[in-house]
Each structure stands twice: as C-alpha cells, then as structure tokens.
C-alpha cells in the first residue's frame, strides 16, 4: 500500500505528468477531466495556465478526431447498405444549412456532440469551417467551465484536507450519472432544427 501511495504522491508532485493525465482524460471523460484539472489547479498542484491549455488542446483535438472519424466512415462502402439514403440526404442538407449554429450548440448539449461532429466529417462539410467553429466552441466552453470550477475550488477546496481526494471520484461519478440521466428533448430539435 505504501508503494501505491508513493507513486500517487510522485505523480501529484509532477505537473507535466498531471498535464498528461488531464490530456488523456479529455479523450475518456471530458467533464471529469475539466473538474479534475480545475480542482488540481485550485489546490496548486498544477499551474492554472498549463491545466487550461492542456484541457483545451485535448478537447479541441478530440472534437477534430470525431470529424476525421466521420470522413473515414464515409469511405466504407458496406456502411451504405445499412443507411436510409433518403434520410442521409435530408440530414446532409439540414446540417449543411445549419452547420454554424449546430456545431456551436451541440458543444453544450450532452449526447449530441459525437453524432453531429462525426456527421460533419461523414458529409464532408468544410474542414476549415468546422475547425474554426470547434476552436471557438471549445475555447469558450473550456474557459467557462474550467474557470467556474476553479473559482469554486479556490474558495473551499483547500479547506477540505484529505477529504477532497475522496470527494473527487464522487463528483466525477455524479457527472457520469448526470450525463446518463440527461435526455435530449426532441421538441428542442424539432423547434430549432427545422425551418
């Protein structure tokens, strides 16, 4: 047990290792990575600028990765057998017409980013335009959430002592649970998604 404690202590003392874990964490569970980075930064274990930059790079590159995945999915001929071609054409037209609004909005609506960003790549919508939109959305989203959590963390996080390390997995679990409970309102999509 002391070996594990020593290893965790070594990681906690190395901001670059923490930055690497945060970066990888953005690809696994983005919200938990933001929470972790903000609280580690509030606790002084990693610099605020480093934590923010690593989070942003992870989130931005992950979103670009979704687009690239869609581009590659478009190259699989067997996939077309499973698709309703008429529905695909309608979705392509709709997304092409509403790309800016859609790409920006799905950044904050749980569960929609993956299908929309993959669809942008699948439909071969402008890569440059997508990258600019995702850059702006990721930058704004990361800044608001990270600095909001950081501000709250600075106020009370250091006062929790050792309890904070037990609280962090609980908070991350609540984020995961919350994402599973949030359902996308079809009325929202019908109201704002169609002419």
N, C-alpha and C positions, 0 to 999 in steps of 0.2 A: 504494500500500500504506500509506503514511503517513496518507492521508486516512481509511482504514478504521480504523487504529489510533487516530487522534484521535477518531473517532466512538464507538468502543467505550470509550475512556477517558472521554469525556464522559458516556456512559450510566452507567458504573461510578461516577462521582462524583455522580450524581443519584439519591438514594434513592427519590424519587417515581417516576421512570422505571423503576427496578428493580422497584418495587412493582407498577407497571402491567404489566410483562413477566411478573412472577410470577402476577398475577391471570389474565392471558390464558393463561399456561402451564398453569394448573389445568384449563382447558377442553380443552386439547390433549392433554397427558400429565401427569396428576396427580402420579404418583410422582416423575417427573423434576423437576416444579416444586417439590415438597417438598424434594427433595435439593438443588436449586439454591438455594432460599431459605435452607435451613439452613446451607449452606456459605458463601453470601454474607454471612449474618449472623455466622457464626463468624469470618469474615475482616474484619468490621467495616464492610462496605460498605453495609449496611442494618441499621437497628435491629431487634433481636430481636422486640420487640412489634409493630412495623409489619409485619415479614415474617410473623409468625404470624397477625395479624389479616387480612392480605390473603389468605393461604393459606386460612384458614378461610372467609372470605367467598366466595372462588372455588369452593371445594369444596362448600359448603352451597348456594350459588346454582346450581351445576351440577347437583347432585342434585335440587333443586326443578325445574330445567329438564327433567330426564328425566321427572318426574311430569307436568308440563304437556304434554310431547310425547305421553305416553300418553293424556291427556284429548283432545287433538286427533285422535289416530289413531282413537279411538272414534267420531268424527264422520264418518268416511269410509265411506259405505255399501258401496262396491265392495270394501272390505277383507274384508267378511264372506263374500264368495264364496270366499276363499282359506283360510278358517278352518274347522276341525272344531268345530262349535258345541258338541257334547257335551264335547269336550276343553276348550273355553273355559270352559264352565260348571263343570267339575270344577276347573280351575285357579283360577277365581274363588272358588269355595267354599273351596278349600285355602288360598289366600292370605289370604282374609278371616279364616279361623280362626287363622292363624299369622302375622299381619302383624307383630306386635311383634318376635318372635324373628327372622323372616326379614329384615326391614328392618335390624335391628341386625347380624345375622351377615353379610349379603352385603357390608357395608362392608369386611370384611377378606378376603373370598374373591374372588380375581381372576376376572373374566369374568362374574360374576353380577349385579353392581350394575345395569348397563344394562337387561337384560331384566326384572329384578324391579321396579325403580323405574318403568320405563315401564308395566309391567303394573299396578302400583298405581294409576297415573293412568288407564289404559285401563279398569280395572274400577271406577273412580270410588270408590275407597276413601277414607275420611275424609282430606281435605286437611290439616285441622288436626292430626290424629293423626300423619299422615305427616311433616308439617313438624317436629313436636316430636321424633319418633324420629330423623329425619335430622339435626336440630340436635344432638342428644345424640351420635349415632354419629359425625358429622363432627367435632364438638368433641373427643371422646375420641381418635379416630383421628389427627387432625391434631396434637394435643398430643403423643401418644406418639411418633409417627414423627418429627415436626419436632424436638422437644427431644432425642430419642435421637440423631438425626443431628447436631444442633447440638453436643451434648456430645462426640461423637466428633470432630467438626470442630474444636472448640476445642483438643482435645488435640494433634492433629497437623497440621491443615490449614495453618496459617500457616508451618510449617517446610518445606513443600514448595516454596516460592518460585514461580517461573513454571511449574513442572511441574503445579501444581494446575489450571491452565487447560487443560492437555492431558488431565488425568485426568478432569475433569468430564464431557466428552462421552463418554468411555469408560464411566464409571459410569452415565450416562443410557442409553447403548446396552445395557449389561448389564441394566438394569431392563426395557427394551423386550424384549430377548431372553428374559429370565426370565418375563415375562408370556406370551409366546408358547409357552413350554415347559410352563407350569403347566396341567395339565388338571384339571377339576373331577371329583372322584371320584363316580361315580354311586351307589356304595354309601353315601356320606355322605348324599346326597339321599334315597335310599330308606330309610335307617335313621332319619334325623331329620325327613324331610319328610312321612311318612305316619303314621297312627295305629298 
